[in-house]
């Protein structure tokens, strides 16, 4: 099984061929393939995506109550023993899955000296705080309130008469020669006090790697900071904060990061992301975006409050926000695409108004702030100003400068919510698009507005079927559609509707698939794009494998054939989603997945103008298919071969009809031993 492309420049003689293809000069599209075609996206609040990319080393750094992961999260992670019968239970130890690595660890806070529970075990009752130590009388007690960073803090009491005791968290992978910055809010209940940060080799309390004294003064929360120097040690360590006998401290808003991070991102993450080479990155979701208030993720970290991830469960710490996302895009040269929360009265209490089979959170959630369409449009316009206005033009731009970013972020693409069929009927949503677009473009007329075009409410017309009516309402106010297609039948159908509208109205609306999974088109889809579970080949099992990566290759070949009117396709998704991703970021170092290897290759292809092949029509589901294209300057011929069969294939291309002669060839090939090959921390050469 392999995927290959050639940049032609030499006449090559083959032995007896089993396949022959004659390339014609006819170009399928008059315009070149979009330079943004190969996109990706980051979803906050879903599993461990951004958290494991981020350089923050503490899990639950603000000691908050941890909200259990919801049923939809368990479904996507394939945790249910039987997803048709969730009552039969779910797998609690994530390390049993082949996609698991250290980036998925949920390291608990524990009373020390002691031993933490396994960080791979996650249950609906997990608090990730071990309140007592079996070795010493050290007690941890969560308390409501704190320094204002979150909703609670941690009270640490040492009841020993003559021994020091500690608060600790393991799972800190230290690198030799790298220093680490610690900060936190600490209050002493015993007047002025000297406490100690101690780093120990994980699993041992015998001899600390480093000891850093910290002085606390007064009976109020003090901001403390320290540099943890690490000139010699490499390996896993335990962070611990030690207090004298018969003392109590209150702690909140902790942080520990390596000094070599890039705007808070891990350096190795940035370098591997450059290999993925996304042309555009979508943010902050996904389903998460539908309940996101962008103001929660701006300004000083100490003022950003961690909040429950409403849709998926777990916590979103809001450390990764607009500025951090923009800096990451800048680092890898990617365009920026933001998904905006479109307010609707039914977002007041979504689970009650429109139950969809998910488990209800205790007490539910109420969102009166997301009910007014006009208020939502103004919030979106303010977000545009925060990102794109110059200092002095808008108060939001001045606020951005106050936060340390004087230059605009330059966010061009703005998608109006995600999976909006949960709240809107098609025409109502189109009118909401008009309201939002007018408000947002009044701030910056050059931005590109995207309208969702897929899905449908039970008993109502599907958005695809209502799309022409939606265009009649919102067409003059949008620049692209945000669809969920397949690179062939669905996408071609919608693209045909877009082209007809453009021809009639003189517009240039682009077709985009903003959250795309590389399924075969014959796989049944449902409301959440979830594949049916059959035997042992569950969706998460297959997502990480070479089989799925080859789906990605042949699907992108299909998107190339649709031409320039396809603006971009965002692979779902970037990182740390049970290997349904382009890269994984364990603490030991980031690496490309099987899909990431294909993206690394195809995103660098110079293919621009796909050529017709005589008596041949590639189909997306073909297990063996070929393609030919000119580069932008019509000087290089690019040939694709995608072989998903178990057999060796020999291909002969006849380019004698082309008006050029070639003198050189460059070939790039990816292959694996079998369809179930995958990249892991221990198998970096599974795909070559």
N, C-alpha and C positions, 0 to 999 in steps of 0.2 A: 504494500500500500504506500503510495507516494504522491506528492504534489511537487510540480516542477515548473519553472518557466525559463525560457531561453531569450537572451537579448542577441538577436542574430547579427552575425557579421561574417560568416564563412560558409562556403558551400560544403556541406557535410554529406558523405556517402554512407548509407546504411546498408546492412545486410538485408536478407529477405524480410520484408515488413509484413506485419499482420494487419496494420491499419494504414490507409493512405488518405490524405486530405489535400485538396487543391485550394490554395488561398486565392481569392479574387481581389481586385483593387477596390471593390465596392465597400464603402464605409457604412456601418449600420447607423451611425449618428453623425450629423454635420458638426456638432460641437464636441469638444473633448470631455472625457470622463471628469467629473468634478474632482478638484484637488482635495476636497474635504471628505471624500467618500468614506474613508476608513475611520470611523469615530468610536468613541467609548463613553462610559459614564460611571460616575461615583454616586452611590446612594448612601446618605447618612442614615444612622439609626437602624440599619439592617445588618444584623450579625456583627461581623468584625471588619467590615470593609475599611473604613477610614481609620479606625482605632489602631489597627495593626500596621498601617502605613505611617502613622503619626509617631513622632519620637517620644511622646510621653510614656514613661516606664511604669507608672502606677496604674493599677486597675482600680476603678472607682476611687479616684483621687479625692473626692469630696465626701466619702463615707455615706453615700445616699442609700435609701431603700432601693433594692433592685427589683424592678418589675419583671415578672416572668415572661419568657418568650411566648408569643401568642401562637395559636393553632396554625395560622398561615405561615409563620416562620418555621415551625416544626415540619410542616408539609414540604416546604421548599428544601429544607435540610434533610429530608427523608428520615426523620426521626421516628415517625409513627411506625409501630409494628404492622399496622394495617390502616392506611389512610382512609379507607372506607368505614372503618370502625375505630375512631380515635379513643374510644373508651377502653380499648385493649391495651393502651399504654404506649410509651415511647422510649426510645433508647436514651439513657441519661449520661452515658459515658461516650463523649464524642471521639475519643481516641480509638474507638473500634472501627472507625471509617478510614478508608485509604487516603482521603483528602486532608486528614487532620495534621496539624503541625503546631509549633509553639505560639504562632500568632493568634491562635484561637483560645489560648489559655485564659481562664478566669481566675486569676490569682487572688486568694482571699487575704484579708487582714486577719492576723492572729496574735493572740497573747503569747509573749515569748519570755524565756525560752520555751519552745514547743515545736510541734510539727503540723504544718498545714495539711488540709485535705487535698486530694488530687485536683489539679486545676482543670482537668478535662471533664469532670463530672458536674453537670448543670441540671438542676431540677427546678420545678415550679416553686419550691419552698426555699431555694438557696438564698442566703443573705450575703454570702461571701465575707462574713465576719465570724471568726471563732472567738467566742467571748471570754473564755478562760484558758489557762494553761494547766496541764497536768503536773508540771514541775514546780511552778511557783504560784503564789497568790497574786496574780495579775489579772485584772478584770477590765474588759472593754464593754462600754454601754453606749449605744446610740442615743442621742438626745435631740429633740426638736430645736430648731434655731441655729445658732452659730454666728459666723462672721458676716453672713449675708450672701455667701457664694451659692449655697444650696438650701435645702429645707432641713438638713440636720447636720450635726457634728458628732464626734466620737469623744467620749469621756474615758480616759485611760488612768486607772488607779493601781498603784503598787502597794499592796497590803503587807508586804514582807517587813520584818523587823530589821534585817541587816543585809538584804540582797537587793541589787538593782533588778528592775524588770523592764519589759519593753513591749512596744507595739511593732509588729514586723510584717513584711510581705516578701515572699520569695519570687523567683522567676526573673531576676534582673541579670541579663547577659551583659557582662562588662568586657570591654575591649582594652587591651593593653595600650597605655599611652593616651587614652581619652579621658578627659575630665568630665564630671557630671555636676550639673547645677541643681541644687535642691532649694525649694522655697515652700513656705507654708504659713498658716496662721495658727498660733499656739498661745494658750492662756494658762497661766499657772494658778492653781487654787491655794498655793502655799507661799505666796510672795515671790521675791526674786529667786531664780533657780537656774542652775547650770545642768543641762541635760546633754546627752551624747548621741550623735549619729554613729552607728557602727555598721560596717559592711562585713559580712561573714561569707566564707565559701558556703554555697547552698548545702544544707544537710549537716553542717557542723557548727557548734558554738564554742569551739576550743580557742581559736585565735583569730581576731578580726583582721581583715585586710586593711582597713582604714578606720580611724576614729576621729571624729570631728566634734569638738565641744560647741555647744550652742547655749547662749545666755538668754534667759527669759526674764523680763521685768514687769512688775505690776500685775493686777488682777483683771486685765482686759486682754482681748486678742491682739497679739503682737505679730507683725509681719517679720518673719525671720528668713534668712537665706544663708546658704553655705556652698562652698565648692568642695566636692568630693574628688580628690585627686586619685588617680589610678595609674601609677607609673609602671607597674609590673604584672598585674593580675589579668588573666584571660579566662573566662568561664562564667558559669552561673553563680550568682551571689544572692544573699538575703539582705534586704535593707531592714534596719531596725533602729528604733528611737528609744533610748534607755533613760529611765528616770530613777532617782534615788528612792530608798525605802520610805514608806509612809508619805508619799506625795501623789498628787493627782494633777493631771493636765487635761486640757480640752484642745482638740486638734481639728483643723478644717482646711480645705483648699490646698492640699499638698500638690507638689509637682516635682518631677525629677526627669531631666532631659540631658542627653549628651551635648556637649558644647559645639559639636560639629554639625548640628542639624541645619536644614535649609528652610528658613521661615517656619520652623516647627516640624517639617517633614524629614523623615530618615533619609540620609544621603544615598544609601544603597537603593532605596525605593525610587528616588528621582532618576538614578542612573539606569535602572532596569526599565522604568517607564519610558525613557528615551528610546530603548530598544523596541518597545511596543509601537512607538511612533504614532500615537493617535493624532489625527488631524483636527479633531474637535472633541471636547470633553463636556458631557452633560452633568448638571449638578443642581440641587442636592438630592434628586430622586427622579423617577420612581415614586412609589406610593407615599413615601415619607414626605415628599414635597407638598402634598395636599393638606398637610396640617403644620406646615413650617412657617414660623415668623422669622423673617430674615434678620430682624433687629436682635434676636437672641444670639446671633453669631458674629457680632461686630464689637469692636472696642477692646479694652483690657480684659485679659482672661479672668481676672479676679471678679469682674462684673458680669461675666457670662454664666448664667445659671444652668446647671445640668437639669434636663427634663426627661420624662419618660418618652420613649419612642412609641407614640400612640399606635401606629398601625402595626408595627412588627413586635413590640415588646422590647424589654431591655431599656438601657439608658442611652441618651445622646448627651454628651458632655458639652457640646457647643464650642469646643476648642477649635474645631475646624469650621470656619465660616467663610464669608465672601472673600475676604482679603487672602486668606490662606489658599483657597481654591484658585484665585486669580494668579497668585505667585507660582503655584504648581504648574498651571497652564503656561505661564511665561517661561518657566524653566525648560519645558519640553517643546515649546513652539506650537502649542495647540490653540485653536480658536476656542472661545468660551460660549457655552450655551447654558442658560439658567432656566429652570422650570419654576413657574410662578404659581402660588396658591390663589386659585380663583374662588372667591368667597361665595357661599350659597347658604340659604337658611337651614338646609338639611344638615349642614356641617355642625350645627348646634350640638347634636348628640347622635352621631351617625349610626352607632350600633343599635340604638333604639328605633330610630326612624326607618332605617333600611338594613335590617339584620341580614347577614350573608353567610351565616353558618359559623362564624368565628366565635371563639369563647369570649364572654363578656368580662371585662376587667372589673375587679371589685369596686363598686360604686360608680363605674363608668367614667366617662369624660364629658365635660360640657365645654363647648367652644363658642360662647356668644360673640367673641371677637372676630369670628370667621363667617358671620351671617350676612353682612351688608355688602352688596356688590359694589356700591360706590366707594365705600371705605376700602374695600379690597383693591379697587383700581387705583386709588390714591396711594396706598401702600406700595403697589407695584411701580407706580410712577416715581415714588421716592427711592425705591431700590435702583431704578434706572439712573436717577440723578446721583445716587451714592457711587455707582459704578462708573458713570460716563461723563458727568459734568465736570467742568474745570472749576478750580477754586475761585470763589467770588461770584460764580454764576448761579449757585443754588446752595441753600443751607446744608443740604445733604452732602455736597462736595466739600464744604468747609468741615463737616463732621468727619468725613473720610480723612482729610488732612490732619485733623486733630488726633486721629487714630494712627497717624504715622505714614500715611500714603498720600502724598501730595498729587502725584500723577494719576489720571483716570485709569481704570482697569481696562476699558475698551471692550465691554461685553456686547457682542453684535447680535446674538441669537437668543430669543426669549420665547419659550414654549409656555402656553397658557394651560397649566395644570396637567395632570396625569390621570388616565383612566376616568375621565369625567363622567362617563355614563353612570357612575354610582350615584350622581346627584342630578345631572342635567338630562333632559331630553334634547334631541339634536338641535332643533331650532332655538330653543331657549339658550343653549350653550352658545350658538352662533351670535345671538344678540349680546351675550355677555362678552364675547370676543370683541365686538365692536366697541363696547364701553371701555374695556381694558386697553385696546389698541389706541384709541383716541387719547386716553390719559397718558399712556407711556410714550407715544410718539410726539406728544406735545412737549415733552422734556427733551427727547432726542429723536428727530425724524429719520435718522439713518439706521436705526435698529431694525432687525428682522423679526417679525412676529409670526409665531407658529400656532396653528389651530389643530386641535386633536380631531381625528377623522375616523376613529374605530370604536367598536364596542356598541352596546345597546342595552337598554333597561328591559327587564322581563316584561313581555307583553307589548313592548313598543318596537318601533321600527329601528333597525340597526343603523348606526351612523353611516356605514358604507352605502346603504340604500337611500339614506336621506342626504347624501353628500352634496348633490346638486342644489338642493334647497338651502343647505348651509352656505354654499358658495354664493348663492344669490343674495344672502344677507351679509356675509362677512368678507366676501371675496376682495372688495376694494381695500380692506383693512389688514390683510395678511400677506406674508411673503413666502411662507412654506406651510405644508401640512405635516403634522406629526402622526404617522400611521404605524400600524403593526402589520407588516406584510411578509412576503416570502421570497422576493427577488424574481418571482415569475407570475403566476396567475393573479394573486391578490394585488400585488404591486403593479402589475401591468394594467389591470382593470382600473385601479385608482389613478394611475398615471395618465391613462387615456382620458379620464374625466378632467383632470387638471389641464392637460394640453388643449382640450376642446374649449375650456373656459378661457385659457390664456389667448387662444386664437380669436375668440369672439370679443374679448374685452381689452386686448392689448396689454395684459398683465404678464408677469413672469414669476408666477408662483411655482415653487420647487416642491417636488415630492421628497420627503425624508422619512426614514424609519428610525425613530428616536430611541427605541428600546427593543433590540432585535435578538432573538434566540435562534441559533442555527439548527433548528429542527429540519428533518425532512418534511416536505409538504404533505406527505401522506400520513403524518402523525397527527392524531386528533388533538385539537386545541380546545381549551375551555376559556372561561372568562379571564383567568389569570395566566394564560399561555402555558399551562402546565400539561406535560405529556402524561398519557395514561401509564399507570404502573403495571408492568407485566413481568411476572416471575421475579428474578433477581436483578434484572437490568433496569433498575430504578433510574429516574432522571438524574439525580445527583451522581450516581455511579457512572453514568454514561457521559455526563458533562465534562469530566476530567480526562477523558480518554482520546486517543488518536482518532478513533472513529468519528467523534464529534468535531474534532479539529478539521477533518476532511470535509465534513458538512459545511463548515465555515468557508473553506476554500472554494468549493463549488457554488455555494450561495453567493459569495462576493463576485465570482465570475458571472453569475446571472445578473447581479446588480450592475456590473459593468456593461452588460449588453443592453440595459435599459437606457443608457445614454446620459447626457448632461443634465436632463431635467431631474435626475436623482441627485439631490444636494449632498446628503450624508446619511450614513447608516451607523447607528451606535450599537456596537456589540455589547451584549448584556452578560457580564459587565467587567469592570476593570480588575478588581482584586478581592481575594479572601471571601469568596462565596462558594465554599465547598468545591473549589476548583471549577466552578461555572464562571471562569474568569480568564483574563489574559495574563495575569501574574499573581503569584502568591508571595506573601511577605513574612515568613517565619523570622523569629528573632536572629537566627543564625545567618540570615542573608536572603534577599529577594531573588526570585527566579521566574522565568517565563514558563507558563503552562504549555500544554500541547497546542491550545488555541493561540496562545501568545507567540509561539514559534511561527505559526502560519501568518499571523498579523505582522510580525517582524518582517517576513518575506514579502507578502503581497502589498503592504503599505508602501514599500520602496520600489515597487514595479513601475517602470516608466510608461506602461500602457495608457494610451489616451484615446485612440480611435479604433474601436473594435471592427474587424474586417469580416465580411461574409465569406463563408467556406462553401464551395460548390457542393450541392446536393447533401448538405449536412445542416442539421438544426440541433444545437445542443439543448438538452432539457435538464432542468435543475436536479431532477432525481436520478439522472444517469450515473451509474457507478463508475463509468469511464467516459471522460469527455475532454475535449480540446478547445482551444480558443486562440485567435491570432489578433494582434493589434499593432498599429503604428504608435510610436512615441509622439510627443507633442510636435516635434519638428519634422516628422515623417522621414527620419533618417535611420531609425532603429526599428526592427521588427521584433515584437515580443510574442513568444509562443508559450501557451499554457498547456500542460498535460496533468490531468487529475485522475489518478487510478485508485479507486476504492475497492477493487476486486482483490482476490487472493492470488491471482495469476500474474505472471510477468507479461508485459505488453510491449510491442515494438511499434513505434509510430513514425510514419514518413510524411513530412510536409513538402508539398510542391509549391514553391513561391515563384515559379517561372513567369507567371502572369503579372508580377509586380514590376513597376518601372525602376527597379534598382538592382544593383549587384552588391553582394556582401563579401567582406574580406575577413571578418572576425566573428567569434561567437563567445558568449559568456553564459554559463549555465548555473542555475541554483536549484538544488533538490532537497526536499525533506522526505524522510522515510522513517518507518518504524517496523519492528518485527511483526506486529499484529495489531488488530483494531483496539485492543484493550491496553496498549502501552500508555503510560502516563509519566509525567514528570513529578518527582517528589524531592524532598530534601536529601534523600539518599540515592536517587537515580536521576542525575542531571543529564545523562546521555541517552535517555530512552527514545528521544526523537532526534535524528541527526540530519 
